């Protein structure tokens, strides 16, 4: 046995180098898979909100403190902004 492998043997056997648990790997996989879906849901919600405020009449816009110019600027924004 070489000096190098002999030096690593106690380290490896002492449990310092372990594979992540199945639950940790599952959580990481779920995060990777669900992250794009969360972004899509957020973009869809933003688009829906902009469509909704685009339908507001002048009285409703005044109630929420917006002008027609504010509304036009918001509706023109790309959905990712």
N, CA, C and O of each residue as an XYZ file, in Angstrom:
324
protein
N       0.858     -1.173      0.000
C       0.000      0.000      0.000
C       0.902      1.233      0.000
O       1.849      1.323      0.781
N       0.607      2.143     -0.852
C       1.431      3.353     -0.928
C       1.131      4.255      0.264
O       0.116      4.107      0.944
N       2.033      5.180      0.490
C       1.856      6.120      1.600
C       0.609      6.969      1.381
O      -0.129      7.258      2.322
N       0.382      7.361      0.137
C      -0.776      8.218     -0.163
C      -2.094      7.498      0.122
O      -2.948      8.048      0.817
N      -2.275      6.300     -0.388
C      -3.528      5.586     -0.155
C      -3.690      5.245      1.323
O      -4.806      5.240      1.842
N      -2.571      4.960      2.003
C      -2.632      4.670      3.426
C      -3.088      5.915      4.212
O      -3.829      5.802      5.188
N      -2.643      7.079      3.781
C      -3.015      8.317      4.466
C      -4.487      8.643      4.262
O      -5.110      9.242      5.139
N      -5.055      8.260      3.124
C      -6.452      8.567      2.849
C      -7.416      7.558      3.458
O      -8.583      7.874      3.687
N      -6.946      6.371      3.717
C      -7.842      5.314      4.190
C      -8.611      5.699      5.464
O      -9.830      5.528      5.496
N      -7.952      6.209      6.510
C      -8.729      6.577      7.701
C      -9.735      7.689      7.412
O     -10.828      7.710      7.977
N      -9.362      8.602      6.539
C     -10.259      9.710      6.200
C     -11.510      9.188      5.523
O     -12.623      9.602      5.848
N     -11.323      8.282      4.586
C     -12.468      7.738      3.866
C     -13.321      6.857      4.775
O     -14.547      6.861      4.665
N     -12.700      6.118      5.654
C     -13.452      5.232      6.533
C     -14.106      5.964      7.693
O     -15.062      5.468      8.288
N     -13.593      7.137      8.011
C     -14.153      7.854      9.149
C     -15.495      8.504      8.824
O     -16.141      9.070      9.706
N     -15.907      8.426      7.587
C     -17.219      8.950      7.220
C     -17.220     10.403      6.799
O     -18.288     10.997      6.655
N     -16.064     10.987      6.601
C     -16.033     12.389      6.188
C     -16.454     12.580      4.735
O     -16.997     13.624      4.373
N     -16.210     11.593      3.924
C     -16.609     11.669      2.518
C     -17.796     10.744      2.318
O     -17.640      9.531      2.174
N     -18.952     11.316      2.311
C     -20.162     10.523      2.139
C     -20.945     11.059      0.956
O     -20.843     12.233      0.602
N     -21.709     10.199      0.367
C     -22.627     10.618     -0.685
C     -23.768     11.385     -0.026
O     -24.151     11.076      1.103
N     -24.309     12.372     -0.713
C     -25.470     13.066     -0.139
C     -26.622     12.076      0.029
O     -26.726     11.087     -0.697
N     -27.461     12.359      0.979
C     -28.600     11.470      1.212
C     -29.565     11.535      0.036
O     -29.555     12.480     -0.753
N     -30.384     10.521     -0.056
C     -31.368     10.478     -1.142
C     -32.321     11.658     -1.059
O     -32.734     12.198     -2.085
N     -32.673     12.063      0.158
C     -33.598     13.193      0.293
C     -32.938     14.494     -0.157
O     -33.596     15.344     -0.756
N     -31.639     14.658      0.128
C     -30.941     15.866     -0.318
C     -30.813     15.877     -1.832
O     -30.971     16.919     -2.467
N     -30.527     14.714     -2.410
C     -30.431     14.645     -3.870
C     -31.796     14.882     -4.507
O     -31.893     15.530     -5.549
N     -32.844     14.359     -3.886
C     -34.191     14.573     -4.400
C     -34.590     16.036     -4.335
O     -35.213     16.556     -5.260
N     -34.232     16.698     -3.249
C     -34.549     18.123     -3.110
C     -33.805     18.945     -4.151
O     -34.368     19.874     -4.729
N     -32.540     18.606     -4.393
C     -31.764     19.331     -5.404
C     -32.349     19.102     -6.791
O     -32.449     20.037     -7.586
N     -32.731     17.881     -7.079
C     -33.330     17.567     -8.376
C     -34.663     18.297     -8.542
O     -34.948     18.840     -9.609
N     -35.463     18.307     -7.501
C     -36.745     19.007     -7.562
C     -36.526     20.493     -7.809
O     -37.269     21.110     -8.573
N     -35.517     21.073     -7.173
C     -35.221     22.494     -7.379
C     -34.844     22.756     -8.832
O     -35.322     23.717     -9.433
N     -33.995     21.914     -9.395
C     -33.546     22.092    -10.780
C     -34.712     21.940    -11.752
O     -34.810     22.679    -12.731
N     -35.585     20.989    -11.483
C     -36.708     20.731    -12.379
C     -37.789     21.806    -12.226
O     -38.362     22.257    -13.217
N     -38.063     22.214    -10.987
C     -39.171     23.140    -10.742
C     -38.802     24.602    -10.973
O     -39.692     25.426    -11.185
N     -37.521     24.946    -10.938
C     -37.103     26.338    -11.111
C     -37.636     26.946    -12.416
O     -38.196     28.042    -12.376
N     -37.485     26.284    -13.568
C     -38.033     26.887    -14.794
C     -39.554     27.016    -14.749
O     -40.111     27.971    -15.291
N     -40.220     26.071    -14.113
C     -41.680     26.156    -14.012
C     -42.102     27.345    -13.157
O     -43.075     28.030    -13.472
N     -41.368     27.587    -12.074
C     -41.687     28.749    -11.231
C     -41.523     30.044    -12.014
O     -42.332     30.962    -11.880
N     -40.487     30.117    -12.823
C     -40.269     31.323    -13.630
C     -41.404     31.502    -14.628
O     -41.903     32.614    -14.803
N     -41.818     30.420    -15.284
C     -42.922     30.515    -16.239
C     -44.207     30.970    -15.564
O     -44.945     31.787    -16.116
N     -44.475     30.452    -14.388
C     -45.678     30.857    -13.652
C     -45.597     32.340    -13.302
O     -46.587     33.062    -13.415
N     -44.416     32.795    -12.876
C     -44.234     34.207    -12.529
C     -44.438     35.104    -13.762
O     -45.073     36.154    -13.668
N     -43.901     34.686    -14.914
C     -44.064     35.474    -16.139
C     -45.527     35.514    -16.576
O     -46.027     36.551    -17.011
N     -46.203     34.378    -16.456
C     -47.612     34.330    -16.820
C     -48.444     35.234    -15.907
O     -49.347     35.927    -16.376
N     -48.145     35.227    -14.617
C     -48.869     36.080    -13.677
C     -48.633     37.550    -13.996
O     -49.560     38.359    -13.944
N     -47.392     37.895    -14.324
C     -47.070     39.282    -14.670
C     -47.822     39.716    -15.923
O     -48.342     40.831    -15.974
N     -47.884     38.853    -16.929
C     -48.617     39.171    -18.155
C     -50.113     39.361    -17.857
O     -50.751     40.273    -18.382
N     -50.653     38.487    -17.008
C     -52.068     38.602    -16.643
C     -52.342     39.909    -15.908
O     -53.342     40.574    -16.179
N     -51.461     40.283    -14.980
C     -51.635     41.542    -14.251
C     -51.610     42.738    -15.196
O     -52.406     43.666    -15.048
N     -50.707     42.718    -16.156
C     -50.627     43.835    -17.106
C     -51.850     43.897    -18.002
O     -52.332     44.984    -18.323
N     -52.356     42.742    -18.408
C     -53.597     42.732    -19.196
C     -54.750     43.283    -18.376
O     -55.604     44.000    -18.897
N     -54.773     42.949    -17.103
C     -55.855     43.409    -16.226
C     -55.802     44.912    -16.028
O     -56.835     45.575    -16.124
N     -54.629     45.473    -15.754
C     -54.579     46.928    -15.556
C     -54.802     47.678    -16.862
O     -55.210     48.839    -16.841
N     -54.542     47.034    -17.998
C     -54.790     47.686    -19.283
C     -56.284     47.913    -19.509
O     -56.671     48.777    -20.296
N     -57.110     47.150    -18.829
C     -58.569     47.273    -18.980
C     -59.197     48.297    -18.030
O     -60.395     48.565    -18.119
N     -58.410     48.862    -17.134
C     -58.966     49.805    -16.165
C     -59.390     51.105    -16.852
O     -58.719     51.594    -17.761
N     -60.508     51.645    -16.399
C     -60.931     52.942    -16.932
C     -60.240     54.062    -16.150
O     -59.534     53.801    -15.175
N     -60.448     55.316    -16.585
C     -59.746     56.450    -15.978
C     -60.037     56.589    -14.485
O     -59.138     56.907    -13.708
N     -61.282     56.355    -14.081
C     -61.636     56.467    -12.673
C     -60.867     55.435    -11.834
O     -60.345     55.754    -10.766
N     -60.809     54.217    -12.325
C     -60.084     53.164    -11.603
C     -58.588     53.460    -11.553
O     -57.934     53.201    -10.542
N     -58.053     53.997    -12.635
C     -56.635     54.352    -12.649
C     -56.343     55.426    -11.596
O     -55.340     55.353    -10.887
N     -57.228     56.420    -11.504
C     -57.036     57.460    -10.478
C     -57.088     56.864     -9.078
O     -56.326     57.265     -8.198
N     -57.991     55.902     -8.875
C     -58.118     55.259     -7.562
C     -56.815     54.573     -7.128
O     -56.488     54.561     -5.942
N     -56.077     54.007     -8.078
C     -54.829     53.314     -7.733
C     -53.605     54.198     -7.947
O     -52.472     53.752     -7.765
N     -53.838     55.457     -8.334
C     -52.737     56.411     -8.456
C     -51.926     56.290     -9.728
O     -50.735     56.602     -9.737
N     -52.551     55.844    -10.800
C     -51.862     55.722    -12.090
C     -52.467     56.658    -13.120
O     -53.629     57.051    -13.017
N     -51.668     57.007    -14.110
C     -52.152     57.796    -15.246
C     -52.150     56.896    -16.480
O     -51.615     55.788    -16.456
N     -52.748     57.385    -17.539
C     -52.729     56.634    -18.802
C     -51.293     56.440    -19.287
O     -50.958     55.389    -19.834
N     -50.453     57.441    -19.092
C     -49.049     57.330    -19.499
C     -48.338     56.231    -18.694
O     -47.562     55.452    -19.248
N     -48.609     56.176    -17.381
C     -48.046     55.104    -16.554
C     -48.490     53.739    -17.081
O     -47.700     52.800    -17.179
N     -49.765     53.661    -17.411
C     -50.337     52.418    -17.906
C     -49.686     51.995    -19.221
O     -49.313     50.834    -19.386
N     -49.550     52.927    -20.147
C     -48.915     52.606    -21.437
C     -47.480     52.134    -21.241
O     -47.043     51.175    -21.879
N     -46.745     52.813    -20.354
C     -45.349     52.424    -20.098
C     -45.279     51.022    -19.509
O     -44.400     50.243    -19.878
N     -46.180     50.693    -18.610
C     -46.170     49.370    -17.973
C     -46.540     48.272    -18.957
O     -45.919     47.209    -18.965
N     -47.534     48.521    -19.776
C     -47.999     47.510    -20.715
C     -46.971     47.258    -21.818
O     -46.901     46.152    -22.355
N     -46.175     48.269    -22.161
C     -45.163     48.107    -23.208
C     -43.936     47.306    -22.751
O     -43.171     46.819    -23.583
N     -43.750     47.168    -21.452
C     -42.588     46.458    -20.928
C     -42.626     44.987    -21.365
O     -43.699     44.391    -21.464
N     -41.456     44.414    -21.623
C     -41.436     42.960    -21.871
C     -41.866     42.225    -20.610
O     -41.723     42.743    -19.502
N     -42.378     41.050    -20.778
C     -42.937     40.304    -19.656
C     -41.868     39.937    -18.614
O     -42.195     39.697    -17.452
N     -40.615     39.896    -19.020
C     -39.562     39.534    -18.053
C     -39.072     40.729    -17.252
O     -38.183     40.567    -16.417
N     -39.617     41.933    -17.473
C     -39.255     43.118    -16.673
C     -40.353     43.424    -15.687
O     -40.246     44.381    -14.920
